[in-house]
Amino acid sequence: MSKRLLTNKNSTVTVYISSHAGEEFIKIQDTDVITTEDIARALGEMRAKGRYKQMAIFLDTCRAITFFNSVEAPNIVMLTSSGEGEDSKSHVYKEDLGVYTNDIFSHGFSNYMRDVYPNAYGVASFQDIYEYLTHEVTSATVKYKNTFPDRSLANVSPAKRESRR
């Protein structure tokens, strides 16, 4: 089954995935596998068909940065919870379920969006998010890949916001 986002050449697309993974692949619902080549092909096709202006992808899995090894489509920032050969770190354990229900990267990102981002007048950059996560979530190895040809993380924002004064 294939689904298409209703986006266009002016769209900002944000994707957040928390799942299981290995080197250059992720598992969805523990049954389907998506490889780095699959995601690179899909993102390249989206760009060629004018399906986004810029994109943010957040990935909380083991070996997360390797999932983007083949991605070359422009204007994408990928922020991940782990580097090559590294596991992501569990954080919230639920006694009644007997399992971890949250990882440290997702917990830190949730805190940022709840506590910090609403107070960031104007626009927060990916540099702001990256610095927050690398300083506040020190047990995760936050990595990134930026395919904007002429913009650093400090000059790319996940979304434009109105000032809340």
N, C-alpha and C positions, 0 to 999 in steps of 0.2 A: 504494500500500500504506500502510495506517495502523497504527500501533502505539500502545498505551496503557501508560503506566507503572502498576505495581501500587502506587499510593500512595493515601493518604486525607487527611482534614482535619488530621491530626496529623503529617504527613510533612514533613521538611526535604529539599528536592530541590536537588541541586547539578549544574550543567551547565557543561562546559568545552568550548569550540569554538575550534579554530585552523584557519583556512581563508582563502580569498580573498574579497574584498568590494569594494563600492563604496558610494556614498551610499545609505543606507537599504535595503541588501540584502546577503546573503551567498550564496556559491556553495558547494554541497556536492559534493565529488568532481568539480568543474569542469563539472558538467552540470545539476544542479538549483539553482534560485534560490529563496530564501526572502526575502520582503520584510518591512519593518517592520510592515506591516499584517497579514501572515500570522502573525508571532510575537505581535503584540498580540492578535489574535483567539484564537490557541491558548492563550495564558496567561490571558486573560479567561475562556475556557471551562473551563480547568482550575480556576480559582478558583471559578467558579459551581457546578461539580460537586463541590467539596470534595476536590480532588486534591492540595492542599498546604496547609501551615500557613505556611511561609516558603520562599523560594527564593533561591539564589545562582546567578548566571550570570556566567561569566568568558568574555570574547570577545577573542581575539587575531587581529585582521584589520586591514586598512587601513580607515580611516574607521569604526571599530568603534562609537563612541558613537551614530552616526546610526542604527544598526540598531534602537535602542531608542526612537526618537523618538515612536512611536505607543503604546508600552507604558504603560498606566495601571493594570493589575491591581495590587492592594495586596500588600504584604509581600514585595517582591522587591528585592534589591540586585544591580545589574549593574556589574561592574568590567571596564574595557576598556583595550586597549593603545594606542588612538589616538583623536584627536578628529576633528571635522568637517574634511574636506579633507586629513587627514594619513595618511601611510603608516605601517604597522607596520615595525619594523626587524629585519632578519635578523641572526643572531648566529653560529650554528655552521655552518661550511662543511666539507663532507666531500669531500676531494680525490678519493677513489676513486669517488664518485658524481657529482661535478661540480656539486653543488647545495648550497644551504643547507638544513639539516634542522631548524633550530630558530630561533625568533624570540627577541628579547631579553626580551620580556614573559613568554613561556612559560619561558624559562631562569630568569629572576628568580623567577617564581612557584614553579617546581620547587625552586629553592634555598630559598625560604621554607618550603615544606612539608617539605623534607628536613632543613634545618638549624635553623630558628627555631621552627616550629610545635610539633615534639615537645617542646621545652623550655619552652613556654608553659603553665605549670601552670594548670589550670582551663580557661578559655575565651579564645581569641584573638578579637578583634573584627575587623570589616571595616576599622575605622579603623587597626588594627595592620597589616593586610595592605596597605592603601592607602599608609600612611606608609613601610613597608618598600620597596614597589615604587617610589614616587616618589623616595626617597632613594638606593636601591641600583641602580635601573634607570633612570638619568637620561636615557638616550637615547630612552626611550619616553615618550609623553605619556599618563600614566595618567589616565583619566577614570572617573566613576561616575554612576549614577543610582540613587536610593533612593526606592522607592514605599511604604515603611513610613510610615503617616500620622503617627505620634507618636514615632518612634525615629530617632536619628542613627546614623551608621556606628559610633560608639563603643559603641552599645547593641544592635548586631546581630551575632550570631556565626554562622559558617558551620555549626557543629555543636557540640553539647555534648560535653565530654570529661571523663573521670575524671582526677583529679589523679594524676600519676606521681611519687610521692615515695618 
